[in-house]
């Protein structure tokens, strides 16, 4: 049985953690996207407003995720 050096294991764990930290906000945005497009249709909002709301929501989700991991 071959064993990996500790540095390789630590590197793989870091990559896995990084993938999860990026994936969670992306999944949240994908689930909220229909609500934002519905908002765009209902109020005939400008696309810039919807994109700004999506960006701000993503930043808030990342902040919450960071604060809960402390």
Buried (B, 14 or more C-beta within 10 A) or exposed (E): EEEEEEEEEEEEEEEEEEEEEEEEBEEBBEEBEEEBEEEBEEEEEEEEEBEEBBEEBBEEBBEEBEEEEE
